């Protein structure tokens, strides 16, 4: 039996309405739907690249930016794929 390794995952959602003066994180200003789609495609590729059957993701942290700017449907797809990986 394979031993499962528990890990937490952090998903950075870089979209913001504006860049805050105190913020050092990577941010993308605006609500361009094409940027959301491109980001989601790259995120899904990264999920696929790092998936490992010996790892059990017990926590998903979502931060950024302003994660609430990311469309709900795309966020749901992202978390579903993490849980399935």
Phi and psi restraints in degrees (range 20) as a CNS / XPLOR table:
assign (resid 1 and name C) (resid 2 and name N)
       (resid 2 and name CA) (resid 2 and name C) 1.0 -76.6 20.0 2
assign (resid 2 and name N) (resid 2 and name CA)
       (resid 2 and name C) (resid 3 and name N) 1.0 133.2 20.0 2
assign (resid 2 and name C) (resid 3 and name N)
       (resid 3 and name CA) (resid 3 and name C) 1.0 -77.3 20.0 2
assign (resid 3 and name N) (resid 3 and name CA)
       (resid 3 and name C) (resid 4 and name N) 1.0 128.9 20.0 2
assign (resid 3 and name C) (resid 4 and name N)
       (resid 4 and name CA) (resid 4 and name C) 1.0 -86.8 20.0 2
assign (resid 4 and name N) (resid 4 and name CA)
       (resid 4 and name C) (resid 5 and name N) 1.0 136.9 20.0 2
assign (resid 4 and name C) (resid 5 and name N)
       (resid 5 and name CA) (resid 5 and name C) 1.0 -103.8 20.0 2
assign (resid 5 and name N) (resid 5 and name CA)
       (resid 5 and name C) (resid 6 and name N) 1.0 123.3 20.0 2
assign (resid 5 and name C) (resid 6 and name N)
       (resid 6 and name CA) (resid 6 and name C) 1.0 -84.6 20.0 2
assign (resid 6 and name N) (resid 6 and name CA)
       (resid 6 and name C) (resid 7 and name N) 1.0 135.7 20.0 2
assign (resid 6 and name C) (resid 7 and name N)
       (resid 7 and name CA) (resid 7 and name C) 1.0 -141.7 20.0 2
assign (resid 7 and name N) (resid 7 and name CA)
       (resid 7 and name C) (resid 8 and name N) 1.0 154.0 20.0 2
assign (resid 7 and name C) (resid 8 and name N)
       (resid 8 and name CA) (resid 8 and name C) 1.0 -103.8 20.0 2
assign (resid 8 and name N) (resid 8 and name CA)
       (resid 8 and name C) (resid 9 and name N) 1.0 145.2 20.0 2
assign (resid 8 and name C) (resid 9 and name N)
       (resid 9 and name CA) (resid 9 and name C) 1.0 -117.0 20.0 2
assign (resid 9 and name N) (resid 9 and name CA)
       (resid 9 and name C) (resid 10 and name N) 1.0 139.3 20.0 2
assign (resid 9 and name C) (resid 10 and name N)
       (resid 10 and name CA) (resid 10 and name C) 1.0 -110.6 20.0 2
assign (resid 10 and name N) (resid 10 and name CA)
       (resid 10 and name C) (resid 11 and name N) 1.0 125.8 20.0 2
assign (resid 10 and name C) (resid 11 and name N)
       (resid 11 and name CA) (resid 11 and name C) 1.0 -108.9 20.0 2
assign (resid 11 and name N) (resid 11 and name CA)
       (resid 11 and name C) (resid 12 and name N) 1.0 119.0 20.0 2
assign (resid 11 and name C) (resid 12 and name N)
       (resid 12 and name CA) (resid 12 and name C) 1.0 -92.9 20.0 2
assign (resid 12 and name N) (resid 12 and name CA)
       (resid 12 and name C) (resid 13 and name N) 1.0 119.6 20.0 2
assign (resid 12 and name C) (resid 13 and name N)
       (resid 13 and name CA) (resid 13 and name C) 1.0 -103.8 20.0 2
assign (resid 13 and name N) (resid 13 and name CA)
       (resid 13 and name C) (resid 14 and name N) 1.0 106.8 20.0 2
assign (resid 13 and name C) (resid 14 and name N)
       (resid 14 and name CA) (resid 14 and name C) 1.0 -85.0 20.0 2
assign (resid 14 and name N) (resid 14 and name CA)
       (resid 14 and name C) (resid 15 and name N) 1.0 6.7 20.0 2
assign (resid 14 and name C) (resid 15 and name N)
       (resid 15 and name CA) (resid 15 and name C) 1.0 -84.7 20.0 2
assign (resid 15 and name N) (resid 15 and name CA)
       (resid 15 and name C) (resid 16 and name N) 1.0 134.9 20.0 2
assign (resid 15 and name C) (resid 16 and name N)
       (resid 16 and name CA) (resid 16 and name C) 1.0 -142.7 20.0 2
assign (resid 16 and name N) (resid 16 and name CA)
       (resid 16 and name C) (resid 17 and name N) 1.0 157.1 20.0 2
assign (resid 16 and name C) (resid 17 and name N)
       (resid 17 and name CA) (resid 17 and name C) 1.0 -73.9 20.0 2
assign (resid 17 and name N) (resid 17 and name CA)
       (resid 17 and name C) (resid 18 and name N) 1.0 -34.9 20.0 2
assign (resid 17 and name C) (resid 18 and name N)
       (resid 18 and name CA) (resid 18 and name C) 1.0 -153.8 20.0 2
assign (resid 18 and name N) (resid 18 and name CA)
       (resid 18 and name C) (resid 19 and name N) 1.0 163.1 20.0 2
assign (resid 18 and name C) (resid 19 and name N)
       (resid 19 and name CA) (resid 19 and name C) 1.0 -89.4 20.0 2
assign (resid 19 and name N) (resid 19 and name CA)
       (resid 19 and name C) (resid 20 and name N) 1.0 118.9 20.0 2
assign (resid 19 and name C) (resid 20 and name N)
       (resid 20 and name CA) (resid 20 and name C) 1.0 -75.3 20.0 2
assign (resid 20 and name N) (resid 20 and name CA)
       (resid 20 and name C) (resid 21 and name N) 1.0 145.8 20.0 2
assign (resid 20 and name C) (resid 21 and name N)
       (resid 21 and name CA) (resid 21 and name C) 1.0 -63.1 20.0 2
assign (resid 21 and name N) (resid 21 and name CA)
       (resid 21 and name C) (resid 22 and name N) 1.0 -27.9 20.0 2
assign (resid 21 and name C) (resid 22 and name N)
       (resid 22 and name CA) (resid 22 and name C) 1.0 -90.9 20.0 2
assign (resid 22 and name N) (resid 22 and name CA)
       (resid 22 and name C) (resid 23 and name N) 1.0 -5.3 20.0 2
assign (resid 22 and name C) (resid 23 and name N)
       (resid 23 and name CA) (resid 23 and name C) 1.0 -86.7 20.0 2
assign (resid 23 and name N) (resid 23 and name CA)
       (resid 23 and name C) (resid 24 and name N) 1.0 128.7 20.0 2
assign (resid 23 and name C) (resid 24 and name N)
       (resid 24 and name CA) (resid 24 and name C) 1.0 -105.8 20.0 2
assign (resid 24 and name N) (resid 24 and name CA)
       (resid 24 and name C) (resid 25 and name N) 1.0 1.8 20.0 2
assign (resid 24 and name C) (resid 25 and name N)
       (resid 25 and name CA) (resid 25 and name C) 1.0 -81.3 20.0 2
assign (resid 25 and name N) (resid 25 and name CA)
       (resid 25 and name C) (resid 26 and name N) 1.0 156.8 20.0 2
assign (resid 25 and name C) (resid 26 and name N)
       (resid 26 and name CA) (resid 26 and name C) 1.0 -65.0 20.0 2
assign (resid 26 and name N) (resid 26 and name CA)
       (resid 26 and name C) (resid 27 and name N) 1.0 127.3 20.0 2
assign (resid 26 and name C) (resid 27 and name N)
       (resid 27 and name CA) (resid 27 and name C) 1.0 -135.2 20.0 2
assign (resid 27 and name N) (resid 27 and name CA)
       (resid 27 and name C) (resid 28 and name N) 1.0 151.0 20.0 2
assign (resid 27 and name C) (resid 28 and name N)
       (resid 28 and name CA) (resid 28 and name C) 1.0 -121.6 20.0 2
assign (resid 28 and name N) (resid 28 and name CA)
       (resid 28 and name C) (resid 29 and name N) 1.0 119.8 20.0 2
assign (resid 28 and name C) (resid 29 and name N)
       (resid 29 and name CA) (resid 29 and name C) 1.0 -87.1 20.0 2
assign (resid 29 and name N) (resid 29 and name CA)
       (resid 29 and name C) (resid 30 and name N) 1.0 134.9 20.0 2
assign (resid 29 and name C) (resid 30 and name N)
       (resid 30 and name CA) (resid 30 and name C) 1.0 111.0 20.0 2
assign (resid 30 and name N) (resid 30 and name CA)
       (resid 30 and name C) (resid 31 and name N) 1.0 176.2 20.0 2
assign (resid 30 and name C) (resid 31 and name N)
       (resid 31 and name CA) (resid 31 and name C) 1.0 -122.5 20.0 2
assign (resid 31 and name N) (resid 31 and name CA)
       (resid 31 and name C) (resid 32 and name N) 1.0 44.8 20.0 2
assign (resid 31 and name C) (resid 32 and name N)
       (resid 32 and name CA) (resid 32 and name C) 1.0 -74.3 20.0 2
assign (resid 32 and name N) (resid 32 and name CA)
       (resid 32 and name C) (resid 33 and name N) 1.0 114.9 20.0 2
assign (resid 32 and name C) (resid 33 and name N)
       (resid 33 and name CA) (resid 33 and name C) 1.0 -61.8 20.0 2
assign (resid 33 and name N) (resid 33 and name CA)
       (resid 33 and name C) (resid 34 and name N) 1.0 -28.6 20.0 2
assign (resid 33 and name C) (resid 34 and name N)
       (resid 34 and name CA) (resid 34 and name C) 1.0 -66.0 20.0 2
assign (resid 34 and name N) (resid 34 and name CA)
       (resid 34 and name C) (resid 35 and name N) 1.0 -39.0 20.0 2
assign (resid 34 and name C) (resid 35 and name N)
       (resid 35 and name CA) (resid 35 and name C) 1.0 -63.0 20.0 2
assign (resid 35 and name N) (resid 35 and name CA)
       (resid 35 and name C) (resid 36 and name N) 1.0 -39.4 20.0 2
assign (resid 35 and name C) (resid 36 and name N)
       (resid 36 and name CA) (resid 36 and name C) 1.0 -60.8 20.0 2
assign (resid 36 and name N) (resid 36 and name CA)
       (resid 36 and name C) (resid 37 and name N) 1.0 -45.5 20.0 2
assign (resid 36 and name C) (resid 37 and name N)
       (resid 37 and name CA) (resid 37 and name C) 1.0 -64.2 20.0 2
assign (resid 37 and name N) (resid 37 and name CA)
       (resid 37 and name C) (resid 38 and name N) 1.0 -45.6 20.0 2
assign (resid 37 and name C) (resid 38 and name N)
       (resid 38 and name CA) (resid 38 and name C) 1.0 -61.0 20.0 2
assign (resid 38 and name N) (resid 38 and name CA)
       (resid 38 and name C) (resid 39 and name N) 1.0 -44.6 20.0 2
assign (resid 38 and name C) (resid 39 and name N)
       (resid 39 and name CA) (resid 39 and name C) 1.0 -62.3 20.0 2
assign (resid 39 and name N) (resid 39 and name CA)
       (resid 39 and name C) (resid 40 and name N) 1.0 -44.3 20.0 2
assign (resid 39 and name C) (resid 40 and name N)
       (resid 40 and name CA) (resid 40 and name C) 1.0 -61.9 20.0 2
assign (resid 40 and name N) (resid 40 and name CA)
       (resid 40 and name C) (resid 41 and name N) 1.0 -42.7 20.0 2
assign (resid 40 and name C) (resid 41 and name N)
       (resid 41 and name CA) (resid 41 and name C) 1.0 -60.3 20.0 2
assign (resid 41 and name N) (resid 41 and name CA)
       (resid 41 and name C) (resid 42 and name N) 1.0 -43.9 20.0 2
assign (resid 41 and name C) (resid 42 and name N)
       (resid 42 and name CA) (resid 42 and name C) 1.0 -66.9 20.0 2
assign (resid 42 and name N) (resid 42 and name CA)
       (resid 42 and name C) (resid 43 and name N) 1.0 -38.9 20.0 2
assign (resid 42 and name C) (resid 43 and name N)
       (resid 43 and name CA) (resid 43 and name C) 1.0 -64.1 20.0 2
assign (resid 43 and name N) (resid 43 and name CA)
       (resid 43 and name C) (resid 44 and name N) 1.0 -41.3 20.0 2
assign (resid 43 and name C) (resid 44 and name N)
       (resid 44 and name CA) (resid 44 and name C) 1.0 -65.6 20.0 2
assign (resid 44 and name N) (resid 44 and name CA)
       (resid 44 and name C) (resid 45 and name N) 1.0 -36.9 20.0 2
assign (resid 44 and name C) (resid 45 and name N)
       (resid 45 and name CA) (resid 45 and name C) 1.0 -63.5 20.0 2
assign (resid 45 and name N) (resid 45 and name CA)
       (resid 45 and name C) (resid 46 and name N) 1.0 -40.5 20.0 2
assign (resid 45 and name C) (resid 46 and name N)
       (resid 46 and name CA) (resid 46 and name C) 1.0 -67.9 20.0 2
assign (resid 46 and name N) (resid 46 and name CA)
       (resid 46 and name C) (resid 47 and name N) 1.0 -38.7 20.0 2
assign (resid 46 and name C) (resid 47 and name N)
       (resid 47 and name CA) (resid 47 and name C) 1.0 -58.6 20.0 2
assign (resid 47 and name N) (resid 47 and name CA)
       (resid 47 and name C) (resid 48 and name N) 1.0 -46.1 20.0 2
assign (resid 47 and name C) (resid 48 and name N)
       (resid 48 and name CA) (resid 48 and name C) 1.0 -64.5 20.0 2
assign (resid 48 and name N) (resid 48 and name CA)
       (resid 48 and name C) (resid 49 and name N) 1.0 -38.2 20.0 2
assign (resid 48 and name C) (resid 49 and name N)
       (resid 49 and name CA) (resid 49 and name C) 1.0 -64.3 20.0 2
assign (resid 49 and name N) (resid 49 and name CA)
       (resid 49 and name C) (resid 50 and name N) 1.0 -38.5 20.0 2
assign (resid 49 and name C) (resid 50 and name N)
       (resid 50 and name CA) (resid 50 and name C) 1.0 -99.7 20.0 2
assign (resid 50 and name N) (resid 50 and name CA)
       (resid 50 and name C) (resid 51 and name N) 1.0 -1.5 20.0 2
assign (resid 50 and name C) (resid 51 and name N)
       (resid 51 and name CA) (resid 51 and name C) 1.0 -63.6 20.0 2
assign (resid 51 and name N) (resid 51 and name CA)
       (resid 51 and name C) (resid 52 and name N) 1.0 143.2 20.0 2
assign (resid 51 and name C) (resid 52 and name N)
       (resid 52 and name CA) (resid 52 and name C) 1.0 -146.6 20.0 2
assign (resid 52 and name N) (resid 52 and name CA)
       (resid 52 and name C) (resid 53 and name N) 1.0 121.5 20.0 2
assign (resid 52 and name C) (resid 53 and name N)
       (resid 53 and name CA) (resid 53 and name C) 1.0 -64.2 20.0 2
assign (resid 53 and name N) (resid 53 and name CA)
       (resid 53 and name C) (resid 54 and name N) 1.0 -15.9 20.0 2
assign (resid 53 and name C) (resid 54 and name N)
       (resid 54 and name CA) (resid 54 and name C) 1.0 -89.0 20.0 2
assign (resid 54 and name N) (resid 54 and name CA)
       (resid 54 and name C) (resid 55 and name N) 1.0 -1.9 20.0 2
assign (resid 54 and name C) (resid 55 and name N)
       (resid 55 and name CA) (resid 55 and name C) 1.0 -107.4 20.0 2
assign (resid 55 and name N) (resid 55 and name CA)
       (resid 55 and name C) (resid 56 and name N) 1.0 130.2 20.0 2
assign (resid 55 and name C) (resid 56 and name N)
       (resid 56 and name CA) (resid 56 and name C) 1.0 -109.9 20.0 2
assign (resid 56 and name N) (resid 56 and name CA)
       (resid 56 and name C) (resid 57 and name N) 1.0 116.4 20.0 2
assign (resid 56 and name C) (resid 57 and name N)
       (resid 57 and name CA) (resid 57 and name C) 1.0 -82.6 20.0 2
assign (resid 57 and name N) (resid 57 and name CA)
       (resid 57 and name C) (resid 58 and name N) 1.0 111.9 20.0 2
assign (resid 57 and name C) (resid 58 and name N)
       (resid 58 and name CA) (resid 58 and name C) 1.0 -100.1 20.0 2
assign (resid 58 and name N) (resid 58 and name CA)
       (resid 58 and name C) (resid 59 and name N) 1.0 -11.3 20.0 2
assign (resid 58 and name C) (resid 59 and name N)
       (resid 59 and name CA) (resid 59 and name C) 1.0 -147.0 20.0 2
assign (resid 59 and name N) (resid 59 and name CA)
       (resid 59 and name C) (resid 60 and name N) 1.0 137.1 20.0 2
assign (resid 59 and name C) (resid 60 and name N)
       (resid 60 and name CA) (resid 60 and name C) 1.0 -120.4 20.0 2
assign (resid 60 and name N) (resid 60 and name CA)
       (resid 60 and name C) (resid 61 and name N) 1.0 116.3 20.0 2
assign (resid 60 and name C) (resid 61 and name N)
       (resid 61 and name CA) (resid 61 and name C) 1.0 -95.7 20.0 2
assign (resid 61 and name N) (resid 61 and name CA)
       (resid 61 and name C) (resid 62 and name N) 1.0 133.9 20.0 2
assign (resid 61 and name C) (resid 62 and name N)
       (resid 62 and name CA) (resid 62 and name C) 1.0 -123.5 20.0 2
assign (resid 62 and name N) (resid 62 and name CA)
       (resid 62 and name C) (resid 63 and name N) 1.0 124.1 20.0 2
assign (resid 62 and name C) (resid 63 and name N)
       (resid 63 and name CA) (resid 63 and name C) 1.0 -147.5 20.0 2
assign (resid 63 and name N) (resid 63 and name CA)
       (resid 63 and name C) (resid 64 and name N) 1.0 -168.2 20.0 2
assign (resid 63 and name C) (resid 64 and name N)
       (resid 64 and name CA) (resid 64 and name C) 1.0 169.5 20.0 2
assign (resid 64 and name N) (resid 64 and name CA)
       (resid 64 and name C) (resid 65 and name N) 1.0 -148.8 20.0 2
assign (resid 64 and name C) (resid 65 and name N)
       (resid 65 and name CA) (resid 65 and name C) 1.0 21.7 20.0 2
assign (resid 65 and name N) (resid 65 and name CA)
       (resid 65 and name C) (resid 66 and name N) 1.0 -153.9 20.0 2
assign (resid 65 and name C) (resid 66 and name N)
       (resid 66 and name CA) (resid 66 and name C) 1.0 -121.9 20.0 2
assign (resid 66 and name N) (resid 66 and name CA)
       (resid 66 and name C) (resid 67 and name N) 1.0 89.0 20.0 2
assign (resid 66 and name C) (resid 67 and name N)
       (resid 67 and name CA) (resid 67 and name C) 1.0 -55.1 20.0 2
assign (resid 67 and name N) (resid 67 and name CA)
       (resid 67 and name C) (resid 68 and name N) 1.0 -27.3 20.0 2
assign (resid 67 and name C) (resid 68 and name N)
       (resid 68 and name CA) (resid 68 and name C) 1.0 -68.7 20.0 2
assign (resid 68 and name N) (resid 68 and name CA)
       (resid 68 and name C) (resid 69 and name N) 1.0 -13.6 20.0 2
assign (resid 68 and name C) (resid 69 and name N)
       (resid 69 and name CA) (resid 69 and name C) 1.0 -76.5 20.0 2
assign (resid 69 and name N) (resid 69 and name CA)
       (resid 69 and name C) (resid 70 and name N) 1.0 -24.4 20.0 2
assign (resid 69 and name C) (resid 70 and name N)
       (resid 70 and name CA) (resid 70 and name C) 1.0 -71.7 20.0 2
assign (resid 70 and name N) (resid 70 and name CA)
       (resid 70 and name C) (resid 71 and name N) 1.0 128.8 20.0 2
assign (resid 70 and name C) (resid 71 and name N)
       (resid 71 and name CA) (resid 71 and name C) 1.0 -54.8 20.0 2
assign (resid 71 and name N) (resid 71 and name CA)
       (resid 71 and name C) (resid 72 and name N) 1.0 136.5 20.0 2
assign (resid 71 and name C) (resid 72 and name N)
       (resid 72 and name CA) (resid 72 and name C) 1.0 -54.9 20.0 2
assign (resid 72 and name N) (resid 72 and name CA)
       (resid 72 and name C) (resid 73 and name N) 1.0 -43.7 20.0 2
assign (resid 72 and name C) (resid 73 and name N)
       (resid 73 and name CA) (resid 73 and name C) 1.0 -60.2 20.0 2
assign (resid 73 and name N) (resid 73 and name CA)
       (resid 73 and name C) (resid 74 and name N) 1.0 -41.7 20.0 2
assign (resid 73 and name C) (resid 74 and name N)
       (resid 74 and name CA) (resid 74 and name C) 1.0 -71.2 20.0 2
assign (resid 74 and name N) (resid 74 and name CA)
       (resid 74 and name C) (resid 75 and name N) 1.0 -35.8 20.0 2
assign (resid 74 and name C) (resid 75 and name N)
       (resid 75 and name CA) (resid 75 and name C) 1.0 -65.4 20.0 2
assign (resid 75 and name N) (resid 75 and name CA)
       (resid 75 and name C) (resid 76 and name N) 1.0 -41.6 20.0 2
assign (resid 75 and name C) (resid 76 and name N)
       (resid 76 and name CA) (resid 76 and name C) 1.0 -61.2 20.0 2
assign (resid 76 and name N) (resid 76 and name CA)
       (resid 76 and name C) (resid 77 and name N) 1.0 -43.5 20.0 2
assign (resid 76 and name C) (resid 77 and name N)
       (resid 77 and name CA) (resid 77 and name C) 1.0 -61.1 20.0 2
assign (resid 77 and name N) (resid 77 and name CA)
       (resid 77 and name C) (resid 78 and name N) 1.0 -43.9 20.0 2
assign (resid 77 and name C) (resid 78 and name N)
       (resid 78 and name CA) (resid 78 and name C) 1.0 -60.7 20.0 2
assign (resid 78 and name N) (resid 78 and name CA)
       (resid 78 and name C) (resid 79 and name N) 1.0 -49.5 20.0 2
assign (resid 78 and name C) (resid 79 and name N)
       (resid 79 and name CA) (resid 79 and name C) 1.0 -68.4 20.0 2
assign (resid 79 and name N) (resid 79 and name CA)
       (resid 79 and name C) (resid 80 and name N) 1.0 -35.9 20.0 2
assign (resid 79 and name C) (resid 80 and name N)
       (resid 80 and name CA) (resid 80 and name C) 1.0 -60.6 20.0 2
assign (resid 80 and name N) (resid 80 and name CA)
       (resid 80 and name C) (resid 81 and name N) 1.0 -42.0 20.0 2
assign (resid 80 and name C) (resid 81 and name N)
       (resid 81 and name CA) (resid 81 and name C) 1.0 -69.3 20.0 2
assign (resid 81 and name N) (resid 81 and name CA)
       (resid 81 and name C) (resid 82 and name N) 1.0 -35.7 20.0 2
assign (resid 81 and name C) (resid 82 and name N)
       (resid 82 and name CA) (resid 82 and name C) 1.0 -62.2 20.0 2
assign (resid 82 and name N) (resid 82 and name CA)
       (resid 82 and name C) (resid 83 and name N) 1.0 -44.3 20.0 2
assign (resid 82 and name C) (resid 83 and name N)
       (resid 83 and name CA) (resid 83 and name C) 1.0 -67.8 20.0 2
assign (resid 83 and name N) (resid 83 and name CA)
       (resid 83 and name C) (resid 84 and name N) 1.0 -29.4 20.0 2
assign (resid 83 and name C) (resid 84 and name N)
       (resid 84 and name CA) (resid 84 and name C) 1.0 -82.9 20.0 2
assign (resid 84 and name N) (resid 84 and name CA)
       (resid 84 and name C) (resid 85 and name N) 1.0 -20.3 20.0 2
